């Protein structure tokens, strides 16, 4: 894997296309957040500090390693209480892999899931659900 911020894909006699790592991270973050059971992404201290300062990142909780033709993606997610973690993880892996491959043409060789927390229903939600 290379550590450059963008990689070039050669196009026949036309030129090259460079996809920044941040682009892959945003695609992965958005596609992971669409999975039922995932309530958020965990960005760690740096991500939380950015949110406090009013900068919401679409790539929060996503780490990518992009090579010439392949990518490895790590997702740091928070799931809702009661969700079956293996099922949520599998759906996230499939959704992210498909989205990144279709949109970038890269071969996603790994999507690693890191469960960072579980969110419990609040008392407010329980009260409104019972009425």
N, C-alpha and C positions, 0 to 999 in steps of 0.2 A: 504494500500500500504506500502511496506517496503522501507527503504531508503538505502539498501545495494547496492553496485555497480554491483553485479551480483546475479542472482537467480538460484536456482537449480531445474531442472525438473527430477523427479524420473523415471528411466527406469527399467522395471522388471528384477531383478536379474543380471543386467549388470553394473549399476553405475548411475551416474547423469551427466547431461549436464548443464553447467553454461553459460548463455548469459549475457554479460556485457551490461549495459545501453547504452554505446556508440555504440554498434553494432546495437541496435534497432534504435538509433538516425540516424546512417549512412544510414540504409535501408530506413527509413522514408524520410530523406533528398534527397536521390537519386531519390526515386520514386515520390516525390513531384516535383522535378525539371524537370521531364519528362512531366509534364502536360502543355499543350498549354495554353498560357496566363500568366504563371508564368515566370517572367524574372529573379528572384533571390530570395534569402532568406536573411532575415535581422537578423544579429546576435547581434545587439546592440553594445555597446561600446567595450565590450570584444572581440566580433567577428571581428569588424572592426580593432581593434588594432592588432589582430593576422594576419589579411590580410596584414596590413601595414608591419609587420615584416616578411612577406613572408610565413606564415603558413596558407594555405587554408584548411579549415575544411569541410569535407563532411557532417558533422552534424550541420553546421551553420544554425541558425534559427530554430532549433528543440529542444524542451524540452520534455523529456520522464519521466514517472513514471511507473516503472515496478514492478508488484507484482509477486506472485508465478505462476499464470496462466493467468494474464491479464495485459494490458498496457493502459495507457492514454497518448496521444501524442498531443502536442501543436506545431503548425507550424506558424512561423512568416514570411510572404511572401510579395513580391513586385510584383505587376501585371502590365501588359502593358496597356497603355491608350487605351480605346475602348473595352477592354475585359469585358464581362458580369461577374461581380464579384460573384454573386450567382452560376453561372454555373462553373466557374473556381474553386471555393471553394468546390463544390460538387464533381467534378472530382478528386480534390486533396485528399479529404477525402476517396473516394472509392479506389483510386490508392494506397494510403499509407496503408489503412486498409488491402487490399488484399495482398500487398507485405509483410507486417510485419507478418500477420497471416500465409501465406504460408511458408515463410522462417524460422520463429521461432516457430510456433505452439502456440504462445500466442494468447489469445482472446483480440482483440483491442476493448475496450468498448467506447472510445471517441477519435475523431480526431478533435481538436479545431483549427479553422483557425483565425489568427490575421493578418489583412491587415495592413502592415506597410508603404506602399507607392505605388505610381503609377509612372511609367516611361513613359515619353512622347517621341515621335520620335524626333530624333535630326534633325537639319537643313540639315546635310549631307545626312541622309537617305531619307529625303523628296526630296532633289535635285536629287539623283540618281534614285528615284522611278518615277520621272516625265519625265525623258529622255528616 
